[in-house]
Amino acid sequence: MNFQDLRKYQKNEKRSELGKLPDTFYEEVQEYCKNLEENKDFPTLNNVVAIVERIRHQRFIKMFNRALAYLYHNTQNDNLDDLSMFAPNLISSEVALFRDIVKGLLKHDHYVTQECKYLKK
């Protein structure tokens, strides 16, 4: 992992779909930041942290939007095992978060449709 790699990932994440990250992305970032800190390269470290925070934020927004797409396009709303077509390019550490977002939205949607009989289930 180096600064150019991070900039490439950041650029890819600006697109509308989730960018492809290595499954070990956050571990690699951790190691890179540790090396920067040990070398006392604090300006680069600060830039790296800012870039990674932007990447995380963009990915979270995309996951939330993809979870909404799942909710509105999946009529049975019961199979959470294969969410890959709704959120391709998730890394392992994001899969559980995405599933939790979907579950939370499903729970809220169920509550709302129970309260208002005019809303379709």
CORBEL-V342647 format. One record per residue. N is the residue number from 1. RES is the residue in three letters. PHI is phi in degrees with one decimal (none if undefined). PSI is psi in whole degrees, -180 to 180 (NA if undefined). Layout:
n	res	phi	psi
N	RES	PHI	PSI
N	RES	PHI	PSI
This chain:
n	res	phi	psi
1	MET	none	134
2	ASN	-143.6	178
3	PHE	-63.2	-38
4	GLN	-64.6	-38
5	ASP	-59.9	-46
6	LEU	-61.8	-42
7	ARG	-63.5	-38
8	LYS	-64.1	-46
9	TYR	-62.9	-40
10	GLN	-63.1	-44
11	LYS	-62.4	-43
12	ASN	-63.7	-34
13	GLU	-74.1	-15
14	LYS	-73.5	-15
15	ARG	-71.5	168
16	SER	-71.8	-29
17	GLU	-93.7	161
18	LEU	-60.8	132
19	GLY	-76.1	159
20	LYS	-84.6	121
21	LEU	-118.4	150
22	PRO	-65.8	148
23	ASP	-59.8	-23
24	THR	-100.3	22
25	PHE	-51.6	-53
26	TYR	-69.3	-32
27	GLU	-66.5	-42
28	GLU	-65.6	-39
29	VAL	-63.2	-43
30	GLN	-58.3	-46
31	GLU	-65.6	-42
32	TYR	-61.6	-46
33	CYS	-64.0	-39
34	LYS	-61.3	-44
35	ASN	-63.6	-41
36	LEU	-62.5	-41
37	GLU	-65.7	-43
38	GLU	-63.1	-34
39	ASN	-86.9	3
40	LYS	57.2	36
41	ASP	-95.5	70
42	PHE	-69.1	-35
43	PRO	-60.8	-44
44	THR	-67.1	-41
45	LEU	-57.7	-45
46	ASN	-62.0	-41
47	ASN	-65.3	-42
48	VAL	-61.9	-47
49	VAL	-60.5	-42
50	ALA	-63.1	-43
51	ILE	-64.4	-45
52	VAL	-64.5	-39
53	GLU	-62.1	-41
54	ARG	-65.2	-41
55	ILE	-61.8	-47
56	ARG	-59.0	-45
57	HIS	-62.2	-47
58	GLN	-62.9	-41
59	ARG	-66.9	-39
60	PHE	-63.4	-44
61	ILE	-60.7	-43
62	LYS	-65.2	-39
63	MET	-62.7	-43
64	PHE	-62.5	-45
65	ASN	-64.5	-38
66	ARG	-69.3	-34
67	ALA	-65.0	-40
68	LEU	-63.4	-41
69	ALA	-61.2	-42
70	TYR	-59.7	-46
71	LEU	-59.5	-43
72	TYR	-86.2	-16
73	HIS	-106.6	-11
74	ASN	-102.1	108
75	THR	-73.4	-33
76	GLN	-85.2	-22
77	ASN	50.9	32
78	ASP	-125.4	-15
79	ASN	-100.7	97
80	LEU	-96.2	6
81	ASP	-72.7	-40
82	ASP	-114.4	88
83	LEU	-99.7	3
84	SER	-62.3	-33
85	MET	-73.6	-20
86	PHE	-90.1	-20
87	ALA	-145.9	71
88	PRO	-66.9	158
89	ASN	73.1	16
90	LEU	-69.8	142
91	ILE	-90.6	163
92	SER	-50.4	-43
93	SER	-70.0	-13
94	GLU	-97.2	-16
95	VAL	-61.2	-48
96	ALA	-63.6	-40
97	LEU	-61.4	-45
98	PHE	-61.9	-44
99	ARG	-62.3	-40
100	ASP	-64.8	-38
101	ILE	-62.6	-46
102	VAL	-61.2	-46
103	LYS	-60.3	-43
104	GLY	-63.1	-42
105	LEU	-66.2	-40
106	LEU	-63.3	-42
107	LYS	-63.0	-46
108	HIS	-64.1	-44
109	ASP	-62.0	-40
110	HIS	-62.6	-43
111	TYR	-61.7	-47
112	VAL	-63.7	-44
113	THR	-69.2	-26
114	GLN	-72.4	-35
115	GLU	-75.3	-29
116	CYS	-125.6	106
117	LYS	-67.7	-14
118	TYR	-82.0	-15
119	LEU	-83.4	138
120	LYS	-76.4	150
121	LYS	-90.9	NA
